[in-house]
Amino acid sequence: MKTDRLLSITLYLINHRKVTARELAERFEVSQRTIQRDMEALSVAGIPVYADRGNEGGYRILDTYTVDRHYFAPRELSALASLVGRLNSLLDHSTLKHTEEKLLNLARTETSGNKHSTLIMDFTPWGLDDGRRQLFREIYHCVENNRAVRIRYSSPSGDITLRTVEPVSVIIKGSAWYVYGHCRLRNAGRLFKITRIIEAEPLEEYFSAEAHPPYRDDPVHPADPRPLTLFVLKFAGSARGRITDYYNPDSLHFMPDGSIMGFFPFPEDEWVYGWIMSFGPLVEVLEPPHARARIREWVAALSATYGK
């Protein structure tokens, strides 16, 4: 256990310029005195760890210090190679390909066709044809090269707009891929779901990514400035399997009659109503009242369509 912690501390110090004893103690769930003893053990082992005193003090490691492949087990390197390889199969990027080859070389992975992988990470969306795969690659290459791109984009309600975007990040969120960047039409940061991009045309225009704020995954992110509406939903007990695909059971309320109550702050848009309607009779909207009225209108329209 101590050996594993010492290795983890070493890697953490390599990736952070300076860390206090308190930060390390909280991260590794030990006392500050234990951290001090760990630092002494690292120094005895020849790891170039230094302690800076004073209010701005903390532990740091020599900037030029690195770890060699013996710090990683072959299985760990194989898992990293699998991750990079799956990403490269979608994005077809030379850097990812070279990284995969280096990791496989370090791991000395066997290539037996009968060997099962204990961990498979596949980020390719379902139903991705060659045309959509090429669109993914064009978007990613624009991000890598700080190149503006013109896209035809479909909103959840089906409205199509033409946008010129300065893309700075490709993001995997849950099971979906997004591109985040500065939208010139809105003159603000926006998050675009890649599967909703109909066409992408790389432009002969380049930009500085540093001119735009980075992506931040929090409720006040400018990519989605819409106000939130609190939806109170009551699910039938038989919907438990589906609802827990989206939400941790700890955030739900399981009622004595077997139903499940959920309180969800959502931006009110077509996606939200489509998601609610996808549960069919297994969900009831209790609040807000105007959402109940809208669901009734949809049900009446469906009844008129299928009652013919």
C-alpha positions in Angstrom: 0.0 0.0 0.0 2.8 2.4 0.9 4.7 1.6 -2.3 1.6 2.3 -4.4 1.1 5.6 -2.5 4.7 6.7 -3.1 4.4 6.0 -6.8 1.1 7.9 -6.9 2.6 10.9 -5.1 5.6 10.9 -7.5 3.3 11.0 -10.5 1.1 13.7 -8.9 4.2 15.9 -8.2 5.4 15.4 -11.8 2.0 16.7 -13.1 1.7 19.6 -10.6 4.3 22.4 -10.2 3.9 22.7 -6.4 1.6 20.9 -3.9 1.3 21.5 -0.1 1.4 18.8 2.5 -2.3 19.4 3.3 -3.3 19.0 -0.4 -1.4 15.7 -0.6 -2.8 14.5 2.8 -6.4 15.2 1.6 -5.9 13.6 -1.7 -4.3 10.4 -0.4 -6.4 10.3 2.8 -3.5 10.2 5.2 -2.1 12.6 7.8 0.3 15.4 7.0 2.9 13.7 9.2 2.6 10.6 7.0 3.2 12.8 3.9 6.3 14.2 5.5 7.6 10.7 6.1 6.7 9.7 2.5 8.7 12.7 1.2 11.7 11.6 3.2 11.3 8.1 1.8 11.2 9.5 -1.8 14.4 11.5 -1.2 16.2 8.4 0.2 15.1 6.5 -2.9 16.7 9.2 -5.1 13.6 11.0 -6.3 14.5 14.7 -6.6 11.8 16.1 -4.2 12.2 19.6 -2.8 10.4 21.5 0.0 9.8 25.3 -0.4 9.2 27.0 3.0 6.9 30.0 3.7 3.4 31.0 2.9 3.9 30.1 -0.8 5.7 26.9 0.1 5.0 23.3 -0.8 6.6 20.2 -2.3 7.8 20.1 -5.8 9.8 17.7 -8.0 12.7 18.6 -10.4 11.1 19.7 -13.7 13.3 17.4 -15.8 12.5 14.3 -13.8 10.4 11.7 -15.6 9.4 8.1 -15.1 10.3 5.2 -17.3 8.1 2.4 -18.6 8.8 0.2 -15.5 6.5 2.4 -13.5 3.6 1.0 -15.6 2.5 -2.6 -15.7 1.9 -4.1 -19.2 -1.8 -4.3 -18.5 -1.9 -0.6 -17.7 -0.1 0.3 -20.9 -2.3 -2.0 -22.9 -5.4 -0.3 -21.5 -4.0 3.1 -22.5 -3.1 1.8 -26.0 -6.7 0.4 -26.4 -8.1 3.8 -25.5 -5.8 5.7 -27.9 -6.4 3.1 -30.6 -10.2 3.4 -30.4 -10.0 7.1 -30.6 -7.7 7.0 -33.6 -10.0 4.6 -35.4 -12.5 7.4 -35.4 -10.4 10.5 -35.7 -7.5 9.1 -37.9 -4.9 11.4 -36.4 -1.2 10.8 -36.9 -0.3 11.8 -33.3 -2.8 9.3 -31.9 -1.4 6.6 -34.2 2.2 7.3 -33.1 1.1 7.3 -29.4 -0.7 4.0 -29.8 2.4 2.4 -31.4 4.7 3.7 -28.6 2.3 2.3 -25.9 2.0 -1.0 -27.6 5.8 -1.2 -27.9 6.3 -0.4 -24.2 3.6 -2.9 -23.2 4.9 -5.6 -25.5 1.3 -6.7 -26.0 0.7 -10.1 -27.4 -1.3 -10.1 -30.6 -3.0 -13.5 -30.3 -6.4 -13.4 -32.0 -7.8 -15.5 -29.2 -6.8 -13.2 -26.4 -9.7 -11.4 -24.8 -9.4 -7.7 -23.8 -10.4 -7.1 -20.2 -11.3 -3.5 -21.0 -12.7 -2.3 -24.3 -13.3 1.5 -24.7 -15.2 2.3 -27.9 -16.3 5.9 -28.4 -17.6 5.5 -31.9 -21.3 6.5 -32.1 -23.8 3.8 -33.2 -24.7 3.8 -36.9 -21.7 5.8 -38.0 -21.2 5.5 -41.7 -18.2 6.6 -43.8 -19.6 10.0 -44.5 -20.2 10.8 -40.8 -16.8 9.4 -39.9 -15.2 11.8 -42.4 -17.2 14.7 -40.8 -15.8 13.7 -37.4 -12.3 13.8 -38.7 -12.7 17.1 -40.4 -14.0 18.7 -37.3 -11.2 17.3 -35.2 -8.5 18.4 -37.7 -10.0 21.9 -37.6 -9.6 21.9 -33.8 -6.1 20.6 -34.0 -5.0 23.2 -36.5 -6.9 26.2 -35.1 -8.9 26.4 -38.4 -12.3 28.0 -38.7 -15.1 25.8 -40.0 -18.5 26.5 -41.5 -21.3 24.1 -40.5 -24.9 23.5 -41.2 -26.4 22.7 -37.8 -29.8 21.2 -36.9 -31.2 22.2 -33.5 -33.2 19.6 -31.4 -36.4 21.1 -32.9 -35.1 20.7 -36.4 -34.3 24.3 -37.2 -31.2 24.5 -39.5 -28.8 27.4 -39.3 -25.5 28.1 -41.0 -22.7 28.8 -38.5 -19.1 29.8 -38.7 -17.2 28.4 -35.7 -13.7 28.7 -34.4 -13.5 25.3 -32.7 -11.2 24.9 -29.7 -12.2 21.5 -28.1 -13.7 18.2 -29.0 -15.6 16.8 -26.0 -17.0 13.4 -25.2 -19.8 13.9 -22.7 -21.6 10.7 -21.7 -22.3 8.8 -24.9 -22.2 11.9 -27.2 -19.5 13.9 -29.0 -19.5 17.7 -29.1 -17.3 20.5 -30.5 -16.9 23.6 -28.4 -15.9 26.9 -29.9 -16.6 30.5 -30.6 -19.8 30.9 -32.8 -19.5 34.0 -34.9 -23.3 34.1 -35.5 -24.0 34.3 -31.7 -20.6 36.0 -30.9 -20.2 33.7 -27.9 -19.0 30.3 -26.9 -21.3 27.5 -28.0 -21.4 23.7 -27.7 -22.5 21.8 -30.9 -23.4 18.1 -30.9 -21.4 16.6 -33.7 -24.2 14.2 -34.8 -26.4 17.2 -35.4 -23.9 18.8 -37.8 -25.2 18.2 -41.3 -22.2 19.5 -43.3 -18.8 20.8 -42.3 -16.6 23.0 -44.6 -13.1 23.8 -43.3 -12.2 27.4 -44.2 -8.9 28.9 -45.1 -9.1 31.0 -42.0 -7.0 30.5 -38.9 -7.5 31.8 -35.3 -5.8 31.9 -31.9 -7.4 29.5 -29.5 -6.1 31.6 -26.6 -8.4 34.4 -27.7 -11.4 32.3 -26.4 -12.3 31.1 -22.9 -11.7 27.4 -22.4 -14.6 24.9 -22.0 -15.9 24.6 -18.4 -18.3 21.9 -17.4 -20.6 23.8 -15.0 -24.1 25.2 -15.0 -23.0 28.8 -15.8 -21.0 27.9 -18.8 -21.7 30.4 -21.7 -22.2 27.5 -24.1 -25.7 27.1 -22.6 -26.9 30.3 -20.9 -30.5 29.4 -21.0 -32.5 29.6 -17.7 -33.5 26.3 -16.0 -37.0 25.1 -15.3 -37.6 22.7 -12.5 -39.5 19.6 -13.8 -41.1 17.4 -11.2 -41.6 13.9 -12.7 -43.3 10.8 -11.4 -42.1 7.5 -13.0 -43.7 4.1 -12.7 -41.6 1.6 -10.9 -41.0 -0.3 -14.2 -39.1 2.7 -15.5 -36.3 2.3 -13.0 -34.0 0.6 -15.4 -34.2 3.4 -17.8 -34.2 6.4 -15.4 -31.1 5.0 -13.6 -29.3 5.1 -17.0 -29.4 8.9 -16.7 -29.4 9.6 -12.9 -27.8 8.0 -9.8 -30.4 6.3 -7.7 -29.3 8.5 -4.7 -30.7 11.5 -6.5 -34.2 9.9 -7.0 -37.0 9.4 -4.5 -38.4 5.9 -4.3 -42.0 6.1 -3.0 -43.9 3.5 -0.9 -46.3 2.8 -3.8 -43.3 1.8 -6.0 -43.3 4.9 -8.1 -40.1 7.1 -8.5 -40.1 10.9 -8.0 -37.5 13.0 -9.7 -36.8 16.8 -9.5 -34.8 17.9 -12.6 -33.7 21.4 -13.5 -33.6 21.5 -17.3 -33.3 24.1 -20.0 -36.8 24.0 -21.4 -36.5 22.9 -25.1 -37.7 20.3 -27.5 -35.1 17.8 -26.3 -36.5 17.8 -22.8 -40.1 17.2 -24.0 -38.9 14.5 -26.4 -37.0 12.8 -23.6 -40.0 12.9 -21.3 -42.3 11.6 -24.0 -39.9 8.8 -24.7 -41.1 7.2 -21.4 -44.7 7.1 -22.7 -47.2 6.2 -20.0 -44.4 5.4 -17.5 -44.0 9.0 -16.6 -46.3 11.8 -15.4 -45.3 15.5 -15.4 -46.4 17.0 -12.1 -44.8 20.4 -12.4 -44.7 23.0 -14.0 -48.4 23.3 -15.0 -47.6 24.7 -18.5 -45.5 21.6 -19.2 -48.4 19.4 -18.3 -50.6 21.4 -20.7 -48.0 21.0 -23.5 -47.8 17.2 -22.9 -51.6 17.1 -23.2 -51.5 18.9 -26.5 -48.9 16.4 -27.8 -51.0 13.5 -26.7 -54.1 14.9 -28.4 -52.2 15.4 -31.6 -50.9 11.9 -31.5 -54.4 10.6 -30.8 -55.7 12.5 -33.8 -52.9 11.1 -36.0 -53.3 7.5 -35.0 -57.1 7.6 -34.5 -57.7 8.0 -38.3 
